[in-house]
Amino acid sequence: MTLDAQQALGHLPQGLRDELMKAYSEIVRNYREGRWKASELDAGWFCEIVFTILEGHLAGDDYRDKAYKPSRFNDACKKFENAPTTYSDSARMTIPRVLVGLYDVRNRRGVGHVGGDVDANHMDAGFLLHSCQWVMAELVRLFHDTDVDSATAIVDALVDRTLPVVWQVGDVRRLLDTSLSIRDSVLLLLYGSADGATDYRLADDLEKRPDNLRAVMKKMHAERLIEFKNAGDIAVISPRGITHVEEVLLARP
């Protein structure tokens, strides 16, 4: 992820922090690569890590060194509601309830899809991904070790849109659908970028000459699909561009 996780979750012990970031990164990577069942299975480990974090937090910051799997997961999450009300409702009730839903989908549906239910794997994975993103954002709000403005930026990055068609390879993003026009390719990449991207970054991602790409981007700016002015500037997708991505590009079979 394009953020300083060590700072964002600096209140947590190193071991739990590392486990959390590894589990979350695997969920995002598997979703982007279209491995729906792998994404579902990873969510179980993610839930157990977050459970362990909440348990330590609600016990006065008395954390275990490593995550563990509690017996009767649903009941264990329910017990958090009995923690002192000096702790946030998010830590005592909201996050645990989301974890129960995640765990239920992972256990009851992740290994049972056959035949006509194949598309449900995709839907389940989408639910699990976005629920995990929400949980991560809540954890940053609870535990961030930085100023308010920086924490807000971190949360925005954590809920960055994740697209199956975008494949992250190190610092470069590739579009798996090679039939897309340059215009639509730019929109998809900007849609998946919380902070936008420069024309040079997009040119690297799309393997295009920056000057040729800028010509297309300036036309897109005139159409109010993106905000972009000069070479080296950060391009940002507009509400109109977002609508095109969600209603046209992501609706394609």
Residue pairs with C-beta under 8 A, 6 or more apart in sequence:
1 21
1 24
1 25
1 28
1 157
1 158
1 160
2 157
2 160
2 195
3 153
3 154
3 157
3 158
4 154
5 17
5 21
6 17
7 144
7 145
7 146
7 150
8 140
8 143
8 144
8 145
8 146
8 151
8 154
9 17
9 20
9 21
9 139
9 140
9 143
9 144
9 145
10 143
10 144
10 145
10 146
11 61
11 142
11 143
11 144
11 145
12 20
12 53
12 63
12 143
13 56
13 63
13 65
15 65
15 66
16 49
16 52
16 53
16 56
16 63
16 64
16 65
16 66
16 67
19 49
19 66
19 67
20 46
20 49
20 50
20 53
20 136
20 139
23 42
23 45
23 46
23 49
24 46
24 132
24 136
26 38
26 42
27 39
27 42
27 43
27 46
27 128
27 129
27 132
28 129
28 162
29 168
30 36
30 38
30 39
30 42
30 125
31 39
31 125
31 126
31 129
31 162
31 164
32 162
32 163
32 164
32 166
32 167
32 168
33 164
33 167
34 164
36 121
36 122
36 124
36 125
37 110
37 111
37 113
37 121
37 125
39 125
39 128
39 129
40 105
40 106
40 109
40 110
40 121
40 124
40 125
40 128
41 106
41 110
43 102
43 103
43 105
43 106
43 128
43 132
44 103
44 106
44 107
45 67
46 102
46 132
46 135
47 73
47 99
47 102
47 103
47 106
48 67
48 68
48 69
48 70
48 73
49 67
50 95
50 99
50 135
50 139
51 67
51 70
51 73
51 76
51 77
51 96
51 99
52 63
52 64
52 66
52 67
52 68
53 63
53 67
53 139
54 80
54 91
54 95
54 96
55 64
55 70
55 80
56 62
56 63
56 64
57 63
57 87
57 91
57 142
57 143
58 80
58 83
58 87
58 91
58 92
70 76
73 99
73 100
73 103
74 100
74 103
74 104
77 96
77 97
77 99
77 100
78 96
78 100
80 91
80 92
80 93
80 96
81 92
81 93
81 96
83 91
83 92
85 92
88 142
90 138
90 141
90 142
91 142
94 138
95 135
95 138
95 139
98 131
98 134
98 135
99 135
101 131
102 128
102 131
102 132
105 124
105 127
105 128
106 128
109 120
109 124
110 124
113 120
113 121
129 162
133 158
133 159
133 162
134 159
136 158
137 155
137 158
137 159
140 151
140 154
140 155
140 158
141 151
141 155
144 150
144 151
144 154
146 154
156 194
156 195
157 194
157 195
159 194
160 192
160 193
160 194
161 191
161 192
161 194
162 192
163 188
163 191
163 192
163 250
164 176
165 175
165 176
165 177
165 188
166 173
166 174
166 175
166 176
166 188
166 189
166 192
167 173
167 174
167 175
167 176
172 204
172 205
173 189
173 192
173 205
174 205
175 185
175 188
175 189
175 205
175 206
180 188
180 249
182 206
182 208
182 213
182 216
183 216
183 219
183 220
183 225
184 249
185 206
186 202
186 206
186 213
186 216
186 217
186 220
186 226
186 235
187 220
187 225
187 226
187 237
187 241
187 244
187 245
187 249
188 245
188 249
189 197
189 202
189 205
189 206
190 196
190 197
190 202
190 226
190 235
190 236
190 237
190 241
191 237
191 241
191 242
191 245
193 237
195 234
196 234
196 235
196 236
196 237
197 205
197 234
197 235
198 232
198 233
198 234
198 235
199 210
199 213
199 214
199 217
199 228
199 231
199 232
199 233
199 235
200 210
200 231
200 232
202 208
202 213
202 217
202 235
203 209
203 210
203 213
206 213
210 231
214 231
217 226
217 228
217 235
218 228
220 226
220 228
220 241
221 227
221 228
221 229
223 240
224 238
224 240
224 241
225 237
225 238
225 240
225 241
225 244
226 235
226 236
226 237
226 238
226 241
227 235
227 236
227 238
228 235
228 236
237 245
